[in-house]
Amino acid sequence: MDKISREIFRFWNINREKNLLIPTPYRISEFLGVLPKTVYKSWDKLFSTGFIQKIILIPSDKIARREHVLVTSINNCFPIKIIGSIKKTYFLEMLHAVHIYYTQNVPAPIDGGRSIYSLEVINSSRAIALDQAVNIMNGIASNDDMLIAGERKYCAEKLDNITGQIISAIAYKDLYKIKFKEIADKLNVSPRTISRKFEDIMLKGYLVNFPILDQSKLSGYNIFVSSIFNTGITSPDELLDKLSGLSMAYGKYLFYQFATRYINILFYYKTMEELDTIIVELGSLFSSIIISTRFSTYFNDNVILDM
C-alpha cells in the first residue's frame, strides 16, 4: 500500500482538527503538503475498487453501551441465511465473521485456527444480547458456543436534547452523504446550528468514523486486525505513543477503533515475515491479543440508536 493511502486511513481517526472532521482529498493534501492530485489518485483507488465501501459514523462508548457476543464454534464463515434475522434486530449493529490466526493470553475457546462470529449489540442488556444471539444463530451454533466478551464499563455522558437528536439523525449514516440542510429542516433548526453541533459531537468523540471494508477487493497486499484487551491505555494519544516505539507495527497500522475495554487496530502487510514481525512487536507491548487475518463485516442498515 502506498504511503498516501495509508495516510488517508489515518485521517479518519483524526477528530481534533475542525477542518478535518470530514476529511477530503483536498483537505488531506493541504495537511500533508502534497499536490491534491496525488491524494485524489489514491483516494479513488481505495473507493473505486470497492475495498472501502463507505465510512459510517458510529456511537462511541461515551454515549452508548455496546456488548460483544462471541460465537466460538460455527460450521462455516458467513452463512447468508442469518442476514435476514440480523435485519430484524434493530439494536444489533454489526456481525463480524473472523478467522483467528494467533492468540496470546485469551480464553481457551478463542484460539488460533478457529473461525468465530462477533455480534455487536447496542444499548441493550447482557441477557437480551445473548438471547438475540441465540435466536440469530439458531441451527448454526448452540448456547454453549456463545459468550459475552468481557465485563463492560459504561458511563454515559449527559447530552442536551438537540445534541441527542442530531446524533440519532446522523449515527450510522455515510459520512460523505450527510446533508446538514436536510437535518436542519427535520429538526426545525438552522443549518449553522447543525454544523456547530456536528463539530462539537465529533471533537468530543461522541461519534467516530468506521470504515466498512470488503477484504476480497484487495490486491497486492493483505490486512489483518489485532484486538487488544485489558490494556490500561486511557486515550488514543497514549495508544499512538506506544505504537510509535514499534518500528514495523507503527509503519503498517492503518486505523484503530478505541473503546473502553478493547482496542482494534487494522494493519496491512505484504509478506508473512512482515506479519510475524508485527505480531512479535505487539506481543512484546500488550499482554492479551487476538490476530485475525480473514474477516468479513456485515453492517445492519436497520440499526436504530435510541438517544
N, C-alpha and C positions, 0 to 999 in steps of 0.2 A: 504494500500500500504506500502511495506517495505521501510525503510529509504534509501536503496541503489537505489531503483527505483526512488524515489523522487529526489535524488541527480543526477541521470542520466539526468532527465529532466532539472534540473537547469544548468547543464554543457552546454546545448545548448544555454543558454543565455550568457555564458562567451565568450567575444571576445577581451580580453586584454592579454591573455596568448598565446604566439606563438605556444606552443606545444599542446594547447587545441582548436585550431581553427577548427580542425576536431576531436572531442572527440571520443576516442575508449575506450573499456573496460579496456585495459591495462593502457592507459594514465590516465583514471579516477582513477583506483586503486592506481597508484603512487601518485596522488594528494591527495587522501583520506587516504592513508597509510593503505590500507586493501589488502587482498590477491586478485589477479586477478580473481580467480575462483568465488569469491563472487560476483564481478561485472558482470562477464560473465553470471552467472546464472540469475540474474535479467534482464540483457540486453536481453538475449534470450527469456525470458518470455514476455517482452514488445513487441518484434517484431514477435515472432513465433505465438502468439495468434492472430495477425492481429490488435491488438489495435493501435500500431503505424504502419502505412503503409509505410511511408518514411519521411525523413527530407529534405525539399527543401530549396533552397536559394531564398529569395525574396528581391527586392529592397526596401531600407528604404526611409523615407521621405526626406533624404538628397539628393537623386538623382532622385526621381520620384514623380510626382503628382498623388495622389490617391483620388478618390471620392467614397463615400459610398451612394448608393441609397437604401433607406429603403422602402420596400413594406409592408404596415401596415395592409392589410386586404387580407387574402388568404383563399382558400377553404380547402386546406389540406397542409401537411407539406413539402412534397418533390416530386412533380409530375415529373415522368420520362420524360414526353413529352417536357419539356423545355430544357433538356440536349442537344439535337441536336442544338437548337438555340444558346446556350452558346458556343458550339464548333466552331460555325461560326463567333463568335465575338472575334477577335484576341486581343482586348485590355481589355477584361473582365477577371480579374484574378480568382476570386472565387465567389461562391454562398454559403451563409450560411443560412440554414433553422433552425430557432431558436424558442424555446418556452420560453416566458418570465415568470419567476416565481415571480419576485419582482422588483419594480422600486422606485426610490427616486429622486424627483425633475427632471423629464424628461418630454418632451412634451406629451400631453394627448393621441395622437394616439398610443403611446407605453406604454401600461400598463400591469399589471400582468394578467396572464391567457391567453394572446394573443400569437398566432404564427405569426412570421414575417419572411420575407426574408431580407437579406442584400447582395447586389451585390457590389463587389469591382471592380472599373474601373480604369485602369492605364493610365496615361499620356493622358488624354482626357478632353475636356471642360465639364463644368457642364451641358450645354444644350445637348451635344451629349450623355453624360452619361444617362441623363433622357430619351432621345429618344430611346437609345438602350434598356433600361429597359422596356419601353413601348412595344417595339417590342418583346422582350423575354417573357414578361408576358402576351402577348395577349390572352385574353379569361380567364385569371386567376385572374387578378386584373385590376382595372380601373386607369386612370391617377390620379384621386383624391386620390388614395391609396398610391401614391409614393412621396417621398420627399428626398432631399439631406440632409445627416446628418451633419449639422453644417457648418460654414464657415471654409475653409481650408487655412492654411498658407503654402506657398511653396517658398522656397529659394534654388534653385538647386545649388550645388557646381560644379564648373567647373572641368571637367576631361580631362586628356590628351587622345590622340587618342587611344593608346594601352590599357589604363585602360578601356575606354568605350567599346572597342572590347571584352576584356576579360569578362567584366560584362555581355555583351549581350550573350556571349558564355556559361556562367555558370548559369545565372539567371534562376530560376525555375527548375533547374536540381537537381536530388537526390544527396545530399551532399556526399554520400558514393560511388557514381558511377562516379564522376568527374575524368577524366584522363588528367593530365597535358600534357602528351606527345601528345595526340590527338589534344588538343587545340593549343599547340606549333606548330605542323605541319600545322594546318589550318591557323594560323596567321603568319607563317614563322618567328618565333622567337624561342629562346631556351627554353626547359622545365624549366631551372633555372629562366629565366625571368618570366615565368608564375607563378612559385612558389613564387617568391619575390613579384610580383604584387598581387597575391592572399592574401598573408599576409597583405599587405598594405590595400587592399579593405576591408578585414574583420576587421582589427584593427581600421580603420576609420569609421566602421559601415555603409558602403555603401550597403552591402548585409547582411542580418540577417537570421538565421535559423528559419524555421517554420515547426512544426510537423503536418503532416496530420494524423488525428486520425479516428478510427472507434469506436464510443462510444458503439455500440451494442456488441463489443467483450470484454467489461469489465466484471469482475467477482469479487464479494466480496466488492466492493466499488463503489462510484459514483463520477462523476466530474461535475463541473459547471464553467461557465465563468462569471467573473464580468467585465463589461465595465464601465470605469470611465471617466468622461468628465470634461473639463474646470478645470484641476487640479492645474495648476500653477507649476507643477513639471517639472523641466528642464532637468533631467538626470535619467538614470536607477539607479545610485548610490543613488540619493535622494529618489527615489521610495522605494528601499530596506531599506533605513534608516527609512523611515516612517513605512513600513510594520513590521520592526523588533520590533516596540513597541506594536504590536498586537499579543498576545500570540498564539491564535488559528489560526488566518489567516496566520501568518508567518510560523507556523509549517506545514500548509496544502497547501501552494502555490507550484505549480509545474513549471510554466513557465509564462513569461509575454511577451506581444507584445507592445513595446513602440513607440508611434507615436506623431506627433506634437500636436494634439488636443484631443487625447484619449489614454487610456491605457487599454488593455485587459489582464486579469490575469486568468490563469487556476488554479483551486483549486480541491482538492479531499476531500471527506468526506465519512463517513460510516453510520452515523445516522442523522436524521432530526435535532436533538439537536445540532450536530456539524455544520450543515448547517446554522441554525438560529443564532448560536453564531458568526460565521464568518460574516454573514450579518450585525449583530448589530455592530461588530467591524469596518467593512468597512464603515458603515453609520455614525459612530462617527468621522471618519477621512476624508471622502470625501463627498461633498455635493450632487453630482449628480451621481447615479449609476444605472446600469441595471444588474439584476441577471438572467442568462439563464441556466436552468437546463437540457434541452434537446436540442441538436443541431447536425446537420449534415453539413459537409463541402464538396462541390464539387469543386475540383481544375481543372481549364481549361488547359489541356495539350497543347492546341494550342495557348496559350497566347504568345504574342511577345513583348519584351522590346526593343523599338527603342531608342538607345542612340545617 
